[in-house]
Amino acid sequence: MTNVLIAAAVALVLSMLGTPLAIRLFSRRGYGQSIREEGPEAHQGKRGTPTMGGTVIVIAALLGFAASHLATLSEPTASALLVLFLMTGLGAVGFLDDFIKIYKQRSLGLRSGAKAFGQLIVGVVFAVLVTRFPNGYAITPAETRFSFLRDFGPSIGLIGFTVWVLIWIVGFSNAVNLTDGLDGLASGAAGVVLGAYVVIGNWQFRNSCVTQQLGPNCYWVRDPLDLAVVAAAVLGALVGFLWWNAPPAKIFMGDTGSLALGGVLAGLAFTTRTQLLLVILAGLCVMITLSVIIQVGFFKMTGKRVFRMAPLQHHFELKGWAETTIVVRFWLIAGLFAAVGLGLFYVEWVPSS
């Protein structure tokens, strides 16, 4: 637990102190947010707010993780490094997207094909490497199988697994991106899920088949404690960033942050063997993504809209809800989803008597 606490504390302090520096730097260079003309009218006042704040989240999380291992003289594990690679790689794709938006002063950055290609390259590398690096007990960071509370079913093969990984990476990186529509919304929602993964990683470590030999309910997870350290480092960085991103936001995370956070969540889901559980833990992001799918699909079929605007948070804006009201209520929903997910995770440990 020492590693977990150090990682979270260092990342939080670095993010809390580093974000105002980034605000001043990006403001001087004119790295301001472009706003879609078709978006809610109230958002036009946010034009020019510094963006690319996700760079602070990524850097603070990486340094927090490194500091925890330096302080305890422990070696980082393969599972943790692969999740951090996924976060950084997708963050780099998001950074290019943000930079093009700023440079060309438009609300669209990378072309969809180029953005998808970047996600594809990072995702394929992660999918291939995450099935390698077995430890002394022949446990790899992930298996080529589906998982809910743990792995189940037969192997789907490396090709099938790679496709599955890509679906999850692209799906959740875009889900967090869609959630990032109001000040502090994505930061808070992702933070709740990361907090759940701190708990999951620590519980898996305490009930590891390798270290505890606890019988049928133990976990065959390669590096659960270090995965909790990763989740804690990113959570600490998010809390420090949220201090400046809360309404009214002084800086936005941009695609740099949203893609990186989606990558962390997907990476943790694969390495903790909780792929399908992530759908519940990150239920708010899933719900917001479904609102876009429903809106687009229904409009194409009927020419009519289900919501006043998608993603879902903008529907409530147009209904007259205050931005802070939407954000806080959606945070509560995110917390409820995470609580349900953790409840399901623990349910197999409840005595059946």
Secondary structure as the mmCIF struct_conf table of DSSP 4:
data_model
#
loop_
_struct_conf.conf_type_id
_struct_conf.id
_struct_conf.beg_label_comp_id
_struct_conf.beg_label_asym_id
_struct_conf.beg_label_seq_id
_struct_conf.end_label_comp_id
_struct_conf.end_label_asym_id
_struct_conf.end_label_seq_id
HELX_RH_AL_P HELX_RH_AL_P1 THR A 2 ARG A 29
TURN_TY1_P TURN_TY1_P1 GLY A 30 GLY A 30
STRN STRN1 GLY A 32 GLY A 32
HELX_LH_PP_P HELX_LH_PP_P1 GLN A 33 SER A 34
TURN_TY1_P TURN_TY1_P2 GLU A 37 GLU A 38
BEND BEND1 GLY A 39 GLY A 39
HELX_RH_3T_P HELX_RH_3T_P1 GLU A 41 LYS A 46
TURN_TY1_P TURN_TY1_P3 ARG A 47 GLY A 48
STRN STRN2 PRO A 50 PRO A 50
TURN_TY1_P TURN_TY1_P4 GLY A 53 GLY A 53
HELX_RH_AL_P HELX_RH_AL_P2 GLY A 54 THR A 72
TURN_TY1_P TURN_TY1_P5 LEU A 73 LEU A 73
HELX_LH_PP_P HELX_LH_PP_P2 GLU A 75 THR A 77
HELX_RH_AL_P HELX_RH_AL_P3 ALA A 78 LYS A 104
TURN_TY1_P TURN_TY1_P6 GLN A 105 GLN A 105
BEND BEND2 ARG A 106 SER A 107
BEND BEND3 LEU A 110 LEU A 110
HELX_RH_AL_P HELX_RH_AL_P4 SER A 112 LEU A 129
TURN_TY1_P TURN_TY1_P7 VAL A 130 THR A 131
TURN_TY1_P TURN_TY1_P8 GLY A 136 TYR A 137
BEND BEND4 ALA A 138 ALA A 138
BEND BEND5 PRO A 141 PRO A 141
BEND BEND6 THR A 144 ARG A 145
STRN STRN3 PHE A 146 SER A 147
BEND BEND7 PHE A 148 ARG A 150
STRN STRN4 ASP A 151 PHE A 152
BEND BEND8 GLY A 153 GLY A 153
HELX_RH_AL_P HELX_RH_AL_P5 GLY A 157 THR A 179
TURN_TY1_P TURN_TY1_P9 ASP A 180 GLY A 181
BEND BEND9 LEU A 182 LEU A 182
TURN_TY1_P TURN_TY1_P10 ASP A 183 GLY A 184
HELX_RH_AL_P HELX_RH_AL_P6 LEU A 185 ARG A 206
TURN_TY1_P TURN_TY1_P11 ASN A 207 ASN A 207
STRN STRN5 SER A 208 SER A 208
TURN_TY1_P TURN_TY1_P12 CYS A 209 GLN A 212
TURN_TY1_P TURN_TY1_P13 PRO A 216 ASN A 217
STRN STRN6 TYR A 219 TYR A 219
BEND BEND10 ARG A 222 ARG A 222
HELX_RH_AL_P HELX_RH_AL_P7 PRO A 224 ASN A 245
BEND BEND11 ALA A 246 PRO A 248
HELX_LH_PP_P HELX_LH_PP_P3 ALA A 249 ALA A 249
BEND BEND12 LYS A 250 LYS A 250
HELX_RH_AL_P HELX_RH_AL_P8 GLY A 254 THR A 271
TURN_TY1_P TURN_TY1_P14 THR A 272 ARG A 273
TURN_TY1_P TURN_TY1_P15 GLN A 275 LEU A 276
HELX_RH_AL_P HELX_RH_AL_P9 LEU A 277 LEU A 281
TURN_TY1_P TURN_TY1_P16 ALA A 282 ALA A 282
HELX_RH_AL_P HELX_RH_AL_P10 GLY A 283 THR A 302
BEND BEND13 GLY A 303 GLY A 303
BEND BEND14 VAL A 306 PRO A 311
HELX_RH_AL_P HELX_RH_AL_P11 LEU A 312 LEU A 318
TURN_TY1_P TURN_TY1_P17 LYS A 319 GLY A 320
HELX_RH_AL_P HELX_RH_AL_P12 GLU A 323 TYR A 346
HELX_RH_3T_P HELX_RH_3T_P2 VAL A 347 TRP A 349
BEND BEND15 VAL A 350 VAL A 350
#
